[in-house]
Amino acid sequence: MAKWRDGSGTFTVGADRAPIPLQIAASYGARTRGLLGRDGIEGALLLTPAASVHTFRMRFAIDVAYLDRNLRVLAVVTMAPGRLGVPRLRSRHVLEARAGAMAGWGLRAGTRVNVDTG
């Protein structure tokens, strides 16, 4: 994808998985707002560009997947509220979801995420 925009779509992990709802936060305001003030999320939120995140003032624990420029997962971590994530040098995007969701989707280091915004 050449140019990311705020919006929605779906993503898949692997070829035989069902599409997962996705919100995209590409503008400064949308990335800054992120999941703050929410009680949960259906699907996931893609922050782009992003190399790290924090969970200060968050109401729930989240899974965080750091993605490289080709949407390949570099690392997946679970973060409790009130934490500061470690920046990942090769990370260009960050995918956030409720804690435990990514394991259920089969998302782990080395897998590739396919995004559909149309």
C-alpha positions as a Markdown table, in Angstrom:
| # | Residue | x | y | z |
|---|---|---|---|---|
| 1 | Met | 0.0 | 0.0 | 0.0 |
| 2 | Ala | 1.6 | 3.3 | -1.1 |
| 3 | Lys | -0.3 | 5.8 | 1.1 |
| 4 | Trp | -2.1 | 4.9 | 4.3 |
| 5 | Arg | -5.2 | 6.9 | 5.3 |
| 6 | Asp | -7.5 | 6.9 | 8.4 |
| 7 | Gly | -10.3 | 4.5 | 7.8 |
| 8 | Ser | -11.4 | 0.9 | 8.1 |
| 9 | Gly | -11.0 | -2.4 | 6.3 |
| 10 | Thr | -10.1 | -6.0 | 7.1 |
| 11 | Phe | -6.9 | -8.0 | 7.5 |
| 12 | Thr | -6.1 | -11.7 | 7.3 |
| 13 | Val | -3.4 | -13.9 | 8.7 |
| 14 | Gly | -2.6 | -16.7 | 6.3 |
| 15 | Ala | -4.6 | -17.8 | 3.2 |
| 16 | Asp | -7.4 | -19.8 | 4.9 |
| 17 | Arg | -8.4 | -17.5 | 7.7 |
| 18 | Ala | -11.5 | -15.3 | 7.9 |
| 19 | Pro | -11.1 | -11.5 | 7.5 |
| 20 | Ile | -10.8 | -9.6 | 10.8 |
| 21 | Pro | -12.2 | -6.1 | 11.2 |
| 22 | Leu | -9.5 | -3.4 | 11.0 |
| 23 | Gln | -9.4 | 0.3 | 11.9 |
| 24 | Ile | -6.5 | 2.3 | 10.4 |
| 25 | Ala | -5.0 | 5.3 | 12.2 |
| 26 | Ala | -2.6 | 7.0 | 9.8 |
| 27 | Ser | -3.0 | 10.7 | 10.8 |
| 28 | Tyr | -1.2 | 12.2 | 13.8 |
| 29 | Gly | -4.5 | 12.8 | 15.6 |
| 30 | Ala | -5.8 | 9.3 | 15.0 |
| 31 | Arg | -2.5 | 7.7 | 16.1 |
| 32 | Thr | -2.4 | 9.8 | 19.2 |
| 33 | Arg | -6.0 | 8.9 | 20.1 |
| 34 | Gly | -5.5 | 5.2 | 19.4 |
| 35 | Leu | -7.5 | 3.1 | 21.8 |
| 36 | Leu | -7.6 | 5.7 | 24.6 |
| 37 | Gly | -11.0 | 6.1 | 26.2 |
| 38 | Arg | -12.3 | 2.9 | 24.8 |
| 39 | Asp | -13.5 | -0.1 | 26.8 |
| 40 | Gly | -12.5 | -2.6 | 24.1 |
| 41 | Ile | -12.1 | -3.1 | 20.3 |
| 42 | Glu | -13.6 | -5.5 | 17.8 |
| 43 | Gly | -10.9 | -6.7 | 15.5 |
| 44 | Ala | -7.7 | -4.5 | 15.6 |
| 45 | Leu | -6.3 | -1.1 | 15.1 |
| 46 | Leu | -3.3 | -0.4 | 12.8 |
| 47 | Leu | -1.1 | 2.5 | 13.7 |
| 48 | Thr | 1.0 | 3.7 | 10.8 |
| 49 | Pro | 3.7 | 4.8 | 10.8 |
| 50 | Ala | 4.6 | 3.6 | 14.3 |
| 51 | Ala | 7.6 | 1.9 | 16.0 |
| 52 | Ser | 6.3 | 1.8 | 19.6 |
| 53 | Val | 3.2 | 2.3 | 21.7 |
| 54 | His | 2.2 | 3.0 | 25.3 |
| 55 | Thr | -0.8 | 2.0 | 27.3 |
| 56 | Phe | -1.0 | 5.0 | 29.7 |
| 57 | Arg | -4.6 | 5.8 | 30.5 |
| 58 | Met | -5.8 | 2.7 | 28.8 |
| 59 | Arg | -8.7 | 0.7 | 30.3 |
| 60 | Phe | -7.7 | -2.8 | 29.2 |
| 61 | Ala | -4.7 | -4.9 | 28.3 |
| 62 | Ile | -3.8 | -5.2 | 24.6 |
| 63 | Asp | -1.8 | -7.4 | 22.3 |
| 64 | Val | 0.7 | -5.4 | 20.2 |
| 65 | Ala | 2.3 | -6.7 | 17.0 |
| 66 | Tyr | 5.2 | -4.8 | 15.5 |
| 67 | Leu | 5.2 | -5.0 | 11.7 |
| 68 | Asp | 7.9 | -4.2 | 9.2 |
| 69 | Arg | 7.4 | -2.3 | 5.9 |
| 70 | Asn | 6.1 | -5.5 | 4.3 |
| 71 | Leu | 3.6 | -6.2 | 7.1 |
| 72 | Arg | 5.6 | -9.1 | 8.4 |
| 73 | Val | 5.3 | -9.5 | 12.2 |
| 74 | Leu | 8.6 | -8.7 | 14.0 |
| 75 | Ala | 7.3 | -9.4 | 17.5 |
| 76 | Val | 4.0 | -9.8 | 19.5 |
| 77 | Val | 3.7 | -8.7 | 23.1 |
| 78 | Thr | 0.9 | -8.3 | 25.6 |
| 79 | Met | 0.9 | -5.0 | 27.4 |
| 80 | Ala | -1.1 | -4.2 | 30.6 |
| 81 | Pro | -2.4 | -0.6 | 31.1 |
| 82 | Gly | 0.2 | 1.9 | 32.2 |
| 83 | Arg | 3.1 | 0.5 | 30.3 |
| 84 | Leu | 5.6 | 2.0 | 27.8 |
| 85 | Gly | 6.5 | -0.3 | 24.9 |
| 86 | Val | 10.0 | -0.9 | 23.7 |
| 87 | Pro | 10.6 | 0.8 | 20.3 |
| 88 | Arg | 11.4 | -1.7 | 17.5 |
| 89 | Leu | 14.0 | -0.4 | 15.0 |
| 90 | Arg | 12.6 | -2.1 | 11.9 |
| 91 | Ser | 8.9 | -1.5 | 12.9 |
| 92 | Arg | 6.9 | 0.7 | 10.5 |
| 93 | His | 3.4 | -0.3 | 11.7 |
| 94 | Val | 1.9 | -1.4 | 15.0 |
| 95 | Leu | -1.2 | -3.6 | 15.2 |
| 96 | Glu | -3.2 | -3.4 | 18.5 |
| 97 | Ala | -6.0 | -5.7 | 19.7 |
| 98 | Arg | -7.5 | -6.9 | 22.9 |
| 99 | Ala | -5.2 | -9.1 | 25.0 |
| 100 | Gly | -5.3 | -12.8 | 23.8 |
| 101 | Ala | -6.8 | -12.0 | 20.3 |
| 102 | Met | -3.6 | -12.4 | 18.3 |
| 103 | Ala | -2.8 | -15.9 | 19.5 |
| 104 | Gly | -6.3 | -16.9 | 18.4 |
| 105 | Trp | -5.7 | -15.4 | 14.9 |
| 106 | Gly | -2.4 | -17.3 | 14.6 |
| 107 | Leu | -0.4 | -14.0 | 14.6 |
| 108 | Arg | 3.2 | -14.5 | 15.7 |
| 109 | Ala | 6.7 | -13.4 | 14.7 |
| 110 | Gly | 7.4 | -14.2 | 11.1 |
| 111 | Thr | 3.8 | -14.3 | 9.8 |
| 112 | Arg | 2.6 | -11.8 | 7.3 |
| 113 | Val | -0.6 | -9.7 | 7.6 |
| 114 | Asn | -2.6 | -9.0 | 4.5 |
| 115 | Val | -4.7 | -5.7 | 4.6 |
| 116 | Asp | -7.7 | -4.9 | 2.5 |
| 117 | Thr | -9.0 | -1.3 | 2.6 |
| 118 | Gly | -11.3 | -1.5 | -0.4 |
